[in-house]
Amino acid sequence: MHGFSAGAITTTITAATRLYRSYRLPGAGAEFAACASGTTVSAATCGTNCATGAAAGTYVTVSAQGSYTTIVPYPGIANNFTFTAASVVRIQ
């Protein structure tokens, strides 16, 4: 709706979680042209047509990573955890 904005993406990722003592390392996102086929997206050149004949779409990929350390260590269980997430969405 509003196009690509790396700053807005970073702000949204940072605000999405409030894990106690977490250190968020948000990705700013990347805009690229691609062709969709089923559940996969393949990079393409802007302004070209896909194998289906449809114009390549504009996509954004965003990733984020956060770390969490428990307050008290538990025997046999790691007390440091890293959470990661990634998403690709077509914006045009």
PyMOL Python script that loads the backbone (N, CA, C, O; Angstrom):
from pymol import cmd

cmd.read_pdbstr("""\
ATOM      1  N   MET A   1       0.825  -1.190   0.000  1.00  0.00           N
ATOM      2  CA  MET A   1       0.000   0.000   0.000  1.00  0.00           C
ATOM      3  C   MET A   1       0.872   1.259   0.000  1.00  0.00           C
ATOM      4  O   MET A   1       0.577   2.213  -0.719  1.00  0.00           O
ATOM      5  N   HIS A   2       1.943   1.269   0.799  1.00  0.00           N
ATOM      6  CA  HIS A   2       2.795   2.450   0.899  1.00  0.00           C
ATOM      7  C   HIS A   2       4.166   2.253   0.267  1.00  0.00           C
ATOM      8  O   HIS A   2       5.035   3.112   0.416  1.00  0.00           O
ATOM      9  N   GLY A   3       4.384   1.142  -0.434  1.00  0.00           N
ATOM     10  CA  GLY A   3       5.670   0.905  -1.064  1.00  0.00           C
ATOM     11  C   GLY A   3       6.722   0.438  -0.062  1.00  0.00           C
ATOM     12  O   GLY A   3       6.394   0.047   1.058  1.00  0.00           O
ATOM     13  N   PHE A   4       7.973   0.482  -0.471  1.00  0.00           N
ATOM     14  CA  PHE A   4       9.077  -0.020   0.333  1.00  0.00           C
ATOM     15  C   PHE A   4       9.703   1.097   1.164  1.00  0.00           C
ATOM     16  O   PHE A   4      10.007   2.172   0.648  1.00  0.00           O
ATOM     17  N   SER A   5       9.890   0.829   2.456  1.00  0.00           N
ATOM     18  CA  SER A   5      10.553   1.776   3.351  1.00  0.00           C
ATOM     19  C   SER A   5      11.378   0.981   4.359  1.00  0.00           C
ATOM     20  O   SER A   5      10.825   0.394   5.289  1.00  0.00           O
ATOM     21  N   ALA A   6      12.701   0.959   4.178  1.00  0.00           N
ATOM     22  CA  ALA A   6      13.583   0.212   5.081  1.00  0.00           C
ATOM     23  C   ALA A   6      13.438   0.705   6.518  1.00  0.00           C
ATOM     24  O   ALA A   6      13.466  -0.102   7.447  1.00  0.00           O
ATOM     25  N   GLY A   7      13.286   1.992   6.716  1.00  0.00           N
ATOM     26  CA  GLY A   7      13.139   2.544   8.062  1.00  0.00           C
ATOM     27  C   GLY A   7      11.871   2.073   8.743  1.00  0.00           C
ATOM     28  O   GLY A   7      11.892   1.736   9.927  1.00  0.00           O
ATOM     29  N   ALA A   8      10.763   2.045   8.010  1.00  0.00           N
ATOM     30  CA  ALA A   8       9.493   1.576   8.580  1.00  0.00           C
ATOM     31  C   ALA A   8       9.560   0.091   8.908  1.00  0.00           C
ATOM     32  O   ALA A   8       9.004  -0.349   9.914  1.00  0.00           O
ATOM     33  N   ILE A   9      10.233  -0.679   8.070  1.00  0.00           N
ATOM     34  CA  ILE A   9      10.382  -2.112   8.327  1.00  0.00           C
ATOM     35  C   ILE A   9      11.195  -2.335   9.592  1.00  0.00           C
ATOM     36  O   ILE A   9      10.812  -3.149  10.432  1.00  0.00           O
ATOM     37  N   THR A  10      12.299  -1.637   9.742  1.00  0.00           N
ATOM     38  CA  THR A  10      13.134  -1.768  10.939  1.00  0.00           C
ATOM     39  C   THR A  10      12.360  -1.396  12.191  1.00  0.00           C
ATOM     40  O   THR A  10      12.449  -2.093  13.202  1.00  0.00           O
ATOM     41  N   THR A  11      11.606  -0.314  12.141  1.00  0.00           N
ATOM     42  CA  THR A  11      10.805   0.119  13.289  1.00  0.00           C
ATOM     43  C   THR A  11       9.762  -0.940  13.645  1.00  0.00           C
ATOM     44  O   THR A  11       9.558  -1.231  14.824  1.00  0.00           O
ATOM     45  N   THR A  12       9.111  -1.508  12.660  1.00  0.00           N
ATOM     46  CA  THR A  12       8.084  -2.513  12.898  1.00  0.00           C
ATOM     47  C   THR A  12       8.665  -3.777  13.511  1.00  0.00           C
ATOM     48  O   THR A  12       8.089  -4.331  14.447  1.00  0.00           O
ATOM     49  N   ILE A  13       9.797  -4.238  12.997  1.00  0.00           N
ATOM     50  CA  ILE A  13      10.431  -5.444  13.550  1.00  0.00           C
ATOM     51  C   ILE A  13      10.842  -5.205  14.992  1.00  0.00           C
ATOM     52  O   ILE A  13      10.610  -6.058  15.849  1.00  0.00           O
ATOM     53  N   THR A  14      11.438  -4.076  15.271  1.00  0.00           N
ATOM     54  CA  THR A  14      11.900  -3.767  16.624  1.00  0.00           C
ATOM     55  C   THR A  14      10.725  -3.688  17.598  1.00  0.00           C
ATOM     56  O   THR A  14      10.847  -4.109  18.749  1.00  0.00           O
ATOM     57  N   ALA A  15       9.597  -3.157  17.151  1.00  0.00           N
ATOM     58  CA  ALA A  15       8.434  -3.012  18.029  1.00  0.00           C
ATOM     59  C   ALA A  15       7.628  -4.306  18.168  1.00  0.00           C
ATOM     60  O   ALA A  15       6.747  -4.390  19.023  1.00  0.00           O
ATOM     61  N   ALA A  16       7.915  -5.309  17.343  1.00  0.00           N
ATOM     62  CA  ALA A  16       7.101  -6.518  17.318  1.00  0.00           C
ATOM     63  C   ALA A  16       7.280  -7.419  18.531  1.00  0.00           C
ATOM     64  O   ALA A  16       6.410  -8.243  18.811  1.00  0.00           O
ATOM     65  N   THR A  17       8.368  -7.285  19.247  1.00  0.00           N
ATOM     66  CA  THR A  17       8.592  -8.143  20.413  1.00  0.00           C
ATOM     67  C   THR A  17       9.160  -7.329  21.564  1.00  0.00           C
ATOM     68  O   THR A  17       9.873  -6.345  21.365  1.00  0.00           O
ATOM     69  N   ARG A  18       8.835  -7.753  22.741  1.00  0.00           N
ATOM     70  CA  ARG A  18       9.348  -7.102  23.944  1.00  0.00           C
ATOM     71  C   ARG A  18       9.929  -8.159  24.894  1.00  0.00           C
ATOM     72  O   ARG A  18       9.716  -8.095  26.105  1.00  0.00           O
ATOM     73  N   LEU A  19      10.655  -9.120  24.341  1.00  0.00           N
ATOM     74  CA  LEU A  19      11.256 -10.152  25.179  1.00  0.00           C
ATOM     75  C   LEU A  19      12.193  -9.516  26.200  1.00  0.00           C
ATOM     76  O   LEU A  19      13.011  -8.662  25.856  1.00  0.00           O
ATOM     77  N   TYR A  20      12.073  -9.928  27.425  1.00  0.00           N
ATOM     78  CA  TYR A  20      12.937  -9.414  28.486  1.00  0.00           C
ATOM     79  C   TYR A  20      14.382  -9.756  28.176  1.00  0.00           C
ATOM     80  O   TYR A  20      14.714 -10.909  27.903  1.00  0.00           O
ATOM     81  N   ARG A  21      15.232  -8.750  28.218  1.00  0.00           N
ATOM     82  CA  ARG A  21      16.669  -8.888  27.998  1.00  0.00           C
ATOM     83  C   ARG A  21      17.020  -9.374  26.593  1.00  0.00           C
ATOM     84  O   ARG A  21      18.075  -9.981  26.408  1.00  0.00           O
ATOM     85  N   SER A  22      16.185  -9.130  25.621  1.00  0.00           N
ATOM     86  CA  SER A  22      16.523  -9.578  24.275  1.00  0.00           C
ATOM     87  C   SER A  22      17.266  -8.480  23.538  1.00  0.00           C
ATOM     88  O   SER A  22      17.099  -7.292  23.812  1.00  0.00           O
ATOM     89  N   TYR A  23      18.063  -8.899  22.628  1.00  0.00           N
ATOM     90  CA  TYR A  23      18.801  -7.972  21.768  1.00  0.00           C
ATOM     91  C   TYR A  23      18.350  -8.261  20.350  1.00  0.00           C
ATOM     92  O   TYR A  23      18.707  -9.288  19.774  1.00  0.00           O
ATOM     93  N   ARG A  24      17.573  -7.363  19.795  1.00  0.00           N
ATOM     94  CA  ARG A  24      17.047  -7.565  18.458  1.00  0.00           C
ATOM     95  C   ARG A  24      18.025  -7.048  17.413  1.00  0.00           C
ATOM     96  O   ARG A  24      18.584  -5.959  17.545  1.00  0.00           O
ATOM     97  N   LEU A  25      18.214  -7.828  16.403  1.00  0.00           N
ATOM     98  CA  LEU A  25      19.068  -7.447  15.288  1.00  0.00           C
ATOM     99  C   LEU A  25      18.223  -7.451  14.020  1.00  0.00           C
ATOM    100  O   LEU A  25      18.356  -8.348  13.187  1.00  0.00           O
ATOM    101  N   PRO A  26      17.356  -6.454  13.869  1.00  0.00           N
ATOM    102  CA  PRO A  26      16.431  -6.496  12.739  1.00  0.00           C
ATOM    103  C   PRO A  26      17.121  -6.255  11.403  1.00  0.00           C
ATOM    104  O   PRO A  26      18.076  -5.485  11.301  1.00  0.00           O
ATOM    105  N   GLY A  27      16.616  -6.925  10.398  1.00  0.00           N
ATOM    106  CA  GLY A  27      17.062  -6.661   9.043  1.00  0.00           C
ATOM    107  C   GLY A  27      16.231  -5.525   8.480  1.00  0.00           C
ATOM    108  O   GLY A  27      15.042  -5.422   8.782  1.00  0.00           O
ATOM    109  N   ALA A  28      16.821  -4.687   7.683  1.00  0.00           N
ATOM    110  CA  ALA A  28      16.105  -3.542   7.126  1.00  0.00           C
ATOM    111  C   ALA A  28      15.236  -3.935   5.950  1.00  0.00           C
ATOM    112  O   ALA A  28      14.444  -3.123   5.472  1.00  0.00           O
ATOM    113  N   GLY A  29      15.363  -5.144   5.480  1.00  0.00           N
ATOM    114  CA  GLY A  29      14.570  -5.586   4.340  1.00  0.00           C
ATOM    115  C   GLY A  29      15.284  -5.310   3.034  1.00  0.00           C
ATOM    116  O   GLY A  29      16.194  -4.484   2.962  1.00  0.00           O
ATOM    117  N   ALA A  30      14.860  -6.007   2.021  1.00  0.00           N
ATOM    118  CA  ALA A  30      15.437  -5.833   0.690  1.00  0.00           C
ATOM    119  C   ALA A  30      14.326  -5.941  -0.341  1.00  0.00           C
ATOM    120  O   ALA A  30      13.475  -6.828  -0.261  1.00  0.00           O
ATOM    121  N   GLU A  31      14.339  -5.053  -1.288  1.00  0.00           N
ATOM    122  CA  GLU A  31      13.338  -5.032  -2.352  1.00  0.00           C
ATOM    123  C   GLU A  31      13.952  -5.667  -3.593  1.00  0.00           C
ATOM    124  O   GLU A  31      15.105  -5.391  -3.926  1.00  0.00           O
ATOM    125  N   PHE A  32      13.179  -6.529  -4.290  1.00  0.00           N
ATOM    126  CA  PHE A  32      13.711  -7.182  -5.482  1.00  0.00           C
ATOM    127  C   PHE A  32      12.578  -7.585  -6.415  1.00  0.00           C
ATOM    128  O   PHE A  32      11.422  -7.673  -6.001  1.00  0.00           O
ATOM    129  N   ALA A  33      12.919  -7.828  -7.676  1.00  0.00           N
ATOM    130  CA  ALA A  33      11.948  -8.303  -8.666  1.00  0.00           C
ATOM    131  C   ALA A  33      12.024  -9.818  -8.704  1.00  0.00           C
ATOM    132  O   ALA A  33      13.102 -10.400  -8.575  1.00  0.00           O
ATOM    133  N   ALA A  34      10.854 -10.462  -8.883  1.00  0.00           N
ATOM    134  CA  ALA A  34      10.833 -11.916  -8.907  1.00  0.00           C
ATOM    135  C   ALA A  34       9.586 -12.432  -9.618  1.00  0.00           C
ATOM    136  O   ALA A  34       8.627 -11.702  -9.869  1.00  0.00           O
ATOM    137  N   CYS A  35       9.648 -13.723  -9.927  1.00  0.00           N
ATOM    138  CA  CYS A  35       8.519 -14.429 -10.516  1.00  0.00           C
ATOM    139  C   CYS A  35       8.086 -15.520  -9.548  1.00  0.00           C
ATOM    140  O   CYS A  35       8.924 -16.239  -9.003  1.00  0.00           O
ATOM    141  N   ALA A  36       6.792 -15.645  -9.335  1.00  0.00           N
ATOM    142  CA  ALA A  36       6.261 -16.667  -8.438  1.00  0.00           C
ATOM    143  C   ALA A  36       5.830 -17.878  -9.243  1.00  0.00           C
ATOM    144  O   ALA A  36       5.302 -17.766 -10.350  1.00  0.00           O
ATOM    145  N   SER A  37       6.074 -19.043  -8.650  1.00  0.00           N
ATOM    146  CA  SER A  37       5.642 -20.293  -9.251  1.00  0.00           C
ATOM    147  C   SER A  37       5.266 -21.234  -8.114  1.00  0.00           C
ATOM    148  O   SER A  37       6.140 -21.775  -7.436  1.00  0.00           O
ATOM    149  N   GLY A  38       3.984 -21.427  -7.907  1.00  0.00           N
ATOM    150  CA  GLY A  38       3.540 -22.244  -6.778  1.00  0.00           C
ATOM    151  C   GLY A  38       3.895 -21.559  -5.471  1.00  0.00           C
ATOM    152  O   GLY A  38       3.441 -20.445  -5.206  1.00  0.00           O
ATOM    153  N   THR A  39       4.709 -22.221  -4.650  1.00  0.00           N
ATOM    154  CA  THR A  39       5.109 -21.656  -3.362  1.00  0.00           C
ATOM    155  C   THR A  39       6.524 -21.112  -3.374  1.00  0.00           C
ATOM    156  O   THR A  39       7.063 -20.785  -2.317  1.00  0.00           O
ATOM    157  N   THR A  40       7.146 -21.006  -4.554  1.00  0.00           N
ATOM    158  CA  THR A  40       8.514 -20.486  -4.641  1.00  0.00           C
ATOM    159  C   THR A  40       8.543 -19.149  -5.375  1.00  0.00           C
ATOM    160  O   THR A  40       7.659 -18.835  -6.173  1.00  0.00           O
ATOM    161  N   VAL A  41       9.575 -18.379  -5.086  1.00  0.00           N
ATOM    162  CA  VAL A  41       9.794 -17.090  -5.722  1.00  0.00           C
ATOM    163  C   VAL A  41      11.211 -17.093  -6.270  1.00  0.00           C
ATOM    164  O   VAL A  41      12.160 -17.351  -5.530  1.00  0.00           O
ATOM    165  N   SER A  42      11.366 -16.811  -7.559  1.00  0.00           N
ATOM    166  CA  SER A  42      12.680 -16.789  -8.204  1.00  0.00           C
ATOM    167  C   SER A  42      13.022 -15.377  -8.646  1.00  0.00           C
ATOM    168  O   SER A  42      12.187 -14.681  -9.223  1.00  0.00           O
ATOM    169  N   ALA A  43      14.248 -14.957  -8.374  1.00  0.00           N
ATOM    170  CA  ALA A  43      14.687 -13.606  -8.748  1.00  0.00           C
ATOM    171  C   ALA A  43      14.557 -13.398 -10.252  1.00  0.00           C
ATOM    172  O   ALA A  43      14.756 -14.323 -11.040  1.00  0.00           O
ATOM    173  N   ALA A  44      14.220 -12.176 -10.633  1.00  0.00           N
ATOM    174  CA  ALA A  44      14.069 -11.799 -12.038  1.00  0.00           C
ATOM    175  C   ALA A  44      14.597 -10.385 -12.219  1.00  0.00           C
ATOM    176  O   ALA A  44      14.947  -9.715 -11.247  1.00  0.00           O
ATOM    177  N   THR A  45      14.652  -9.943 -13.444  1.00  0.00           N
ATOM    178  CA  THR A  45      15.069  -8.583 -13.755  1.00  0.00           C
ATOM    179  C   THR A  45      13.828  -7.704 -13.838  1.00  0.00           C
ATOM    180  O   THR A  45      12.825  -8.089 -14.440  1.00  0.00           O
ATOM    181  N   CYS A  46      13.898  -6.524 -13.232  1.00  0.00           N
ATOM    182  CA  CYS A  46      12.770  -5.588 -13.258  1.00  0.00           C
ATOM    183  C   CYS A  46      12.358  -5.304 -14.695  1.00  0.00           C
ATOM    184  O   CYS A  46      13.206  -5.112 -15.567  1.00  0.00           O
ATOM    185  N   GLY A  47      11.058  -5.278 -14.936  1.00  0.00           N
ATOM    186  CA  GLY A  47      10.537  -4.939 -16.259  1.00  0.00           C
ATOM    187  C   GLY A  47      10.480  -6.108 -17.221  1.00  0.00           C
ATOM    188  O   GLY A  47      10.048  -5.938 -18.361  1.00  0.00           O
ATOM    189  N   THR A  48      10.904  -7.299 -16.795  1.00  0.00           N
ATOM    190  CA  THR A  48      10.839  -8.462 -17.672  1.00  0.00           C
ATOM    191  C   THR A  48       9.586  -9.267 -17.382  1.00  0.00           C
ATOM    192  O   THR A  48       8.892  -9.033 -16.392  1.00  0.00           O
ATOM    193  N   ASN A  49       9.306 -10.223 -18.268  1.00  0.00           N
ATOM    194  CA  ASN A  49       8.176 -11.120 -18.071  1.00  0.00           C
ATOM    195  C   ASN A  49       8.666 -12.459 -17.540  1.00  0.00           C
ATOM    196  O   ASN A  49       9.778 -12.898 -17.834  1.00  0.00           O
ATOM    197  N   CYS A  50       7.814 -13.091 -16.758  1.00  0.00           N
ATOM    198  CA  CYS A  50       8.105 -14.414 -16.208  1.00  0.00           C
ATOM    199  C   CYS A  50       7.777 -15.472 -17.268  1.00  0.00           C
ATOM    200  O   CYS A  50       7.236 -15.149 -18.326  1.00  0.00           O
ATOM    201  N   ALA A  51       8.102 -16.719 -16.980  1.00  0.00           N
ATOM    202  CA  ALA A  51       7.819 -17.822 -17.907  1.00  0.00           C
ATOM    203  C   ALA A  51       6.329 -17.941 -18.187  1.00  0.00           C
ATOM    204  O   ALA A  51       5.935 -18.424 -19.248  1.00  0.00           O
ATOM    205  N   THR A  52       5.506 -17.511 -17.254  1.00  0.00           N
ATOM    206  CA  THR A  52       4.047 -17.562 -17.429  1.00  0.00           C
ATOM    207  C   THR A  52       3.531 -16.454 -18.345  1.00  0.00           C
ATOM    208  O   THR A  52       2.371 -16.474 -18.757  1.00  0.00           O
ATOM    209  N   GLY A  53       4.397 -15.484 -18.662  1.00  0.00           N
ATOM    210  CA  GLY A  53       4.000 -14.354 -19.478  1.00  0.00           C
ATOM    211  C   GLY A  53       3.615 -13.134 -18.666  1.00  0.00           C
ATOM    212  O   GLY A  53       3.504 -12.035 -19.209  1.00  0.00           O
ATOM    213  N   ALA A  54       3.409 -13.317 -17.362  1.00  0.00           N
ATOM    214  CA  ALA A  54       3.075 -12.199 -16.473  1.00  0.00           C
ATOM    215  C   ALA A  54       4.335 -11.391 -16.164  1.00  0.00           C
ATOM    216  O   ALA A  54       5.444 -11.925 -16.175  1.00  0.00           O
ATOM    217  N   ALA A  55       4.153 -10.118 -15.892  1.00  0.00           N
ATOM    218  CA  ALA A  55       5.285  -9.256 -15.545  1.00  0.00           C
ATOM    219  C   ALA A  55       5.862  -9.676 -14.192  1.00  0.00           C
ATOM    220  O   ALA A  55       5.130 -10.092 -13.295  1.00  0.00           O
ATOM    221  N   ALA A  56       7.174  -9.560 -14.059  1.00  0.00           N
ATOM    222  CA  ALA A  56       7.821  -9.851 -12.776  1.00  0.00           C
ATOM    223  C   ALA A  56       7.270  -8.904 -11.721  1.00  0.00           C
ATOM    224  O   ALA A  56       7.061  -7.721 -11.990  1.00  0.00           O
ATOM    225  N   GLY A  57       7.036  -9.422 -10.525  1.00  0.00           N
ATOM    226  CA  GLY A  57       6.492  -8.618  -9.444  1.00  0.00           C
ATOM    227  C   GLY A  57       7.586  -8.016  -8.586  1.00  0.00           C
ATOM    228  O   GLY A  57       8.750  -8.405  -8.682  1.00  0.00           O
ATOM    229  N   THR A  58       7.207  -7.068  -7.749  1.00  0.00           N
ATOM    230  CA  THR A  58       8.134  -6.460  -6.792  1.00  0.00           C
ATOM    231  C   THR A  58       7.878  -7.090  -5.435  1.00  0.00           C
ATOM    232  O   THR A  58       6.751  -7.089  -4.941  1.00  0.00           O
ATOM    233  N   TYR A  59       8.927  -7.625  -4.839  1.00  0.00           N
ATOM    234  CA  TYR A  59       8.835  -8.333  -3.561  1.00  0.00           C
ATOM    235  C   TYR A  59       9.748  -7.670  -2.535  1.00  0.00           C
ATOM    236  O   TYR A  59      10.688  -6.957  -2.884  1.00  0.00           O
ATOM    237  N   VAL A  60       9.452  -7.919  -1.274  1.00  0.00           N
ATOM    238  CA  VAL A  60      10.306  -7.478  -0.177  1.00  0.00           C
ATOM    239  C   VAL A  60      10.571  -8.679   0.711  1.00  0.00           C
ATOM    240  O   VAL A  60       9.653  -9.423   1.057  1.00  0.00           O
ATOM    241  N   THR A  61      11.819  -8.862   1.073  1.00  0.00           N
ATOM    242  CA  THR A  61      12.167  -9.897   2.035  1.00  0.00           C
ATOM    243  C   THR A  61      12.668  -9.220   3.306  1.00  0.00           C
ATOM    244  O   THR A  61      13.441  -8.263   3.254  1.00  0.00           O
ATOM    245  N   VAL A  62      12.220  -9.727   4.436  1.00  0.00           N
ATOM    246  CA  VAL A  62      12.579  -9.152   5.730  1.00  0.00           C
ATOM    247  C   VAL A  62      12.999 -10.287   6.648  1.00  0.00           C
ATOM    248  O   VAL A  62      12.367 -11.342   6.670  1.00  0.00           O
ATOM    249  N   SER A  63      14.071 -10.068   7.410  1.00  0.00           N
ATOM    250  CA  SER A  63      14.480 -11.062   8.397  1.00  0.00           C
ATOM    251  C   SER A  63      14.839 -10.369   9.698  1.00  0.00           C
ATOM    252  O   SER A  63      15.240  -9.205   9.718  1.00  0.00           O
ATOM    253  N   ALA A  64      14.687 -11.106  10.773  1.00  0.00           N
ATOM    254  CA  ALA A  64      15.012 -10.571  12.090  1.00  0.00           C
ATOM    255  C   ALA A  64      15.599 -11.680  12.945  1.00  0.00           C
ATOM    256  O   ALA A  64      15.325 -12.861  12.731  1.00  0.00           O
ATOM    257  N   GLN A  65      16.407 -11.284  13.911  1.00  0.00           N
ATOM    258  CA  GLN A  65      17.019 -12.243  14.819  1.00  0.00           C
ATOM    259  C   GLN A  65      17.040 -11.636  16.211  1.00  0.00           C
ATOM    260  O   GLN A  65      17.345 -10.455  16.378  1.00  0.00           O
ATOM    261  N   GLY A  66      16.721 -12.429  17.186  1.00  0.00           N
ATOM    262  CA  GLY A  66      16.751 -11.956  18.559  1.00  0.00           C
ATOM    263  C   GLY A  66      17.340 -13.010  19.467  1.00  0.00           C
ATOM    264  O   GLY A  66      17.232 -14.205  19.192  1.00  0.00           O
ATOM    265  N   SER A  67      17.954 -12.582  20.531  1.00  0.00           N
ATOM    266  CA  SER A  67      18.545 -13.508  21.494  1.00  0.00           C
ATOM    267  C   SER A  67      17.835 -13.370  22.826  1.00  0.00           C
ATOM    268  O   SER A  67      17.378 -12.288  23.194  1.00  0.00           O
ATOM    269  N   TYR A  68      17.749 -14.471  23.539  1.00  0.00           N
ATOM    270  CA  TYR A  68      17.133 -14.474  24.858  1.00  0.00           C
ATOM    271  C   TYR A  68      17.994 -15.331  25.778  1.00  0.00           C
ATOM    272  O   TYR A  68      18.404 -16.434  25.416  1.00  0.00           O
ATOM    273  N   THR A  69      18.257 -14.820  26.948  1.00  0.00           N
ATOM    274  CA  THR A  69      19.000 -15.553  27.972  1.00  0.00           C
ATOM    275  C   THR A  69      18.102 -15.680  29.194  1.00  0.00           C
ATOM    276  O   THR A  69      17.556 -14.691  29.682  1.00  0.00           O
ATOM    277  N   THR A  70      17.957 -16.901  29.679  1.00  0.00           N
ATOM    278  CA  THR A  70      17.115 -17.109  30.858  1.00  0.00           C
ATOM    279  C   THR A  70      17.753 -16.440  32.068  1.00  0.00           C
ATOM    280  O   THR A  70      18.968 -16.250  32.119  1.00  0.00           O
ATOM    281  N   ILE A  71      16.928 -16.089  33.031  1.00  0.00           N
ATOM    282  CA  ILE A  71      17.429 -15.442  34.245  1.00  0.00           C
ATOM    283  C   ILE A  71      18.208 -16.443  35.095  1.00  0.00           C
ATOM    284  O   ILE A  71      19.240 -16.109  35.678  1.00  0.00           O
ATOM    285  N   VAL A  72      17.699 -17.673  35.158  1.00  0.00           N
ATOM    286  CA  VAL A  72      18.340 -18.725  35.949  1.00  0.00           C
ATOM    287  C   VAL A  72      18.656 -19.887  35.018  1.00  0.00           C
ATOM    288  O   VAL A  72      17.786 -20.305  34.254  1.00  0.00           O
ATOM    289  N   PRO A  73      19.888 -20.428  35.060  1.00  0.00           N
ATOM    290  CA  PRO A  73      20.187 -21.588  34.215  1.00  0.00           C
ATOM    291  C   PRO A  73      19.453 -22.840  34.714  1.00  0.00           C
ATOM    292  O   PRO A  73      19.320 -23.055  35.919  1.00  0.00           O
ATOM    293  N   TYR A  74      18.984 -23.653  33.774  1.00  0.00           N
ATOM    294  CA  TYR A  74      18.305 -24.895  34.107  1.00  0.00           C
ATOM    295  C   TYR A  74      19.220 -26.056  33.739  1.00  0.00           C
ATOM    296  O   TYR A  74      19.771 -26.059  32.638  1.00  0.00           O
ATOM    297  N   PRO A  75      19.403 -27.031  34.603  1.00  0.00           N
ATOM    298  CA  PRO A  75      20.293 -28.164  34.316  1.00  0.00           C
ATOM    299  C   PRO A  75      19.868 -28.905  33.055  1.00  0.00           C
ATOM    300  O   PRO A  75      18.695 -29.242  32.893  1.00  0.00           O
ATOM    301  N   GLY A  76      20.809 -29.153  32.174  1.00  0.00           N
ATOM    302  CA  GLY A  76      20.561 -29.912  30.958  1.00  0.00           C
ATOM    303  C   GLY A  76      19.893 -29.142  29.839  1.00  0.00           C
ATOM    304  O   GLY A  76      19.667 -29.702  28.767  1.00  0.00           O
ATOM    305  N   ILE A  77      19.569 -27.873  30.053  1.00  0.00           N
ATOM    306  CA  ILE A  77      18.920 -27.058  29.030  1.00  0.00           C
ATOM    307  C   ILE A  77      19.762 -25.805  28.802  1.00  0.00           C
ATOM    308  O   ILE A  77      20.182 -25.141  29.750  1.00  0.00           O
ATOM    309  N   ALA A  78      19.998 -25.496  27.536  1.00  0.00           N
ATOM    310  CA  ALA A  78      20.765 -24.288  27.218  1.00  0.00           C
ATOM    311  C   ALA A  78      20.044 -23.062  27.766  1.00  0.00           C
ATOM    312  O   ALA A  78      18.814 -23.004  27.748  1.00  0.00           O
ATOM    313  N   ASN A  79      20.805 -22.082  28.254  1.00  0.00           N
ATOM    314  CA  ASN A  79      20.157 -20.881  28.781  1.00  0.00           C
ATOM    315  C   ASN A  79      20.225 -19.707  27.808  1.00  0.00           C
ATOM    316  O   ASN A  79      19.773 -18.610  28.137  1.00  0.00           O
ATOM    317  N   ASN A  80      20.779 -19.917  26.623  1.00  0.00           N
ATOM    318  CA  ASN A  80      20.794 -18.902  25.573  1.00  0.00           C
ATOM    319  C   ASN A  80      20.017 -19.434  24.375  1.00  0.00           C
ATOM    320  O   ASN A  80      20.251 -20.554  23.919  1.00  0.00           O
ATOM    321  N   PHE A  81      19.096 -18.628  23.872  1.00  0.00           N
ATOM    322  CA  PHE A  81      18.299 -19.019  22.727  1.00  0.00           C
ATOM    323  C   PHE A  81      18.364 -17.918  21.676  1.00  0.00           C
ATOM    324  O   PHE A  81      18.346 -16.732  22.007  1.00  0.00           O
ATOM    325  N   THR A  82      18.438 -18.313  20.420  1.00  0.00           N
ATOM    326  CA  THR A  82      18.387 -17.364  19.312  1.00  0.00           C
ATOM    327  C   THR A  82      17.145 -17.667  18.492  1.00  0.00           C
ATOM    328  O   THR A  82      16.934 -18.797  18.052  1.00  0.00           O
ATOM    329  N   PHE A  83      16.331 -16.649  18.296  1.00  0.00           N
ATOM    330  CA  PHE A  83      15.119 -16.771  17.504  1.00  0.00           C
ATOM    331  C   PHE A  83      15.347 -16.065  16.177  1.00  0.00           C
ATOM    332  O   PHE A  83      15.892 -14.962  16.141  1.00  0.00           O
ATOM    333  N   THR A  84      14.937 -16.690  15.103  1.00  0.00           N
ATOM    334  CA  THR A  84      15.047 -16.063  13.787  1.00  0.00           C
ATOM    335  C   THR A  84      13.714 -16.170  13.060  1.00  0.00           C
ATOM    336  O   THR A  84      12.938 -17.100  13.282  1.00  0.00           O
ATOM    337  N   ALA A  85      13.470 -15.213  12.200  1.00  0.00           N
ATOM    338  CA  ALA A  85      12.258 -15.225  11.386  1.00  0.00           C
ATOM    339  C   ALA A  85      12.553 -14.536  10.058  1.00  0.00           C
ATOM    340  O   ALA A  85      13.349 -13.598  10.005  1.00  0.00           O
ATOM    341  N   ALA A  86      11.927 -14.990   9.010  1.00  0.00           N
ATOM    342  CA  ALA A  86      12.086 -14.369   7.697  1.00  0.00           C
ATOM    343  C   ALA A  86      10.760 -14.449   6.956  1.00  0.00           C
ATOM    344  O   ALA A  86       9.989 -15.391   7.139  1.00  0.00           O
ATOM    345  N   SER A  87      10.507 -13.461   6.124  1.00  0.00           N
ATOM    346  CA  SER A  87       9.263 -13.432   5.365  1.00  0.00           C
ATOM    347  C   SER A  87       9.494 -12.738   4.034  1.00  0.00           C
ATOM    348  O   SER A  87      10.289 -11.804   3.935  1.00  0.00           O
ATOM    349  N   VAL A  88       8.791 -13.205   3.016  1.00  0.00           N
ATOM    350  CA  VAL A  88       8.827 -12.594   1.680  1.00  0.00           C
ATOM    351  C   VAL A  88       7.390 -12.252   1.317  1.00  0.00           C
ATOM    352  O   VAL A  88       6.494 -13.083   1.469  1.00  0.00           O
ATOM    353  N   VAL A  89       7.166 -11.036   0.839  1.00  0.00           N
ATOM    354  CA  VAL A  89       5.822 -10.615   0.459  1.00  0.00           C
ATOM    355  C   VAL A  89       5.875  -9.802  -0.833  1.00  0.00           C
ATOM    356  O   VAL A  89       6.806  -9.029  -1.058  1.00  0.00           O
ATOM    357  N   ARG A  90       4.873  -9.987  -1.663  1.00  0.00           N
ATOM    358  CA  ARG A  90       4.781  -9.205  -2.902  1.00  0.00           C
ATOM    359  C   ARG A  90       4.115  -7.878  -2.579  1.00  0.00           C
ATOM    360  O   ARG A  90       3.058  -7.846  -1.948  1.00  0.00           O
ATOM    361  N   ILE A  91       4.731  -6.778  -3.013  1.00  0.00           N
ATOM    362  CA  ILE A  91       4.154  -5.462  -2.746  1.00  0.00           C
ATOM    363  C   ILE A  91       3.606  -4.804  -4.006  1.00  0.00           C
ATOM    364  O   ILE A  91       2.903  -3.797  -3.924  1.00  0.00           O
ATOM    365  N   GLN A  92       3.920  -5.364  -5.164  1.00  0.00           N
ATOM    366  CA  GLN A  92       3.407  -4.792  -6.399  1.00  0.00           C
ATOM    367  C   GLN A  92       3.419  -5.817  -7.495  1.00  0.00           C
ATOM    368  O   GLN A  92       3.020  -5.521  -8.622  1.00  0.00           O
TER     369      GLN A  92
END
""", "prot")
cmd.dss("prot")
cmd.show_as("cartoon", "prot")
cmd.util.cbc("prot")
cmd.orient("prot")
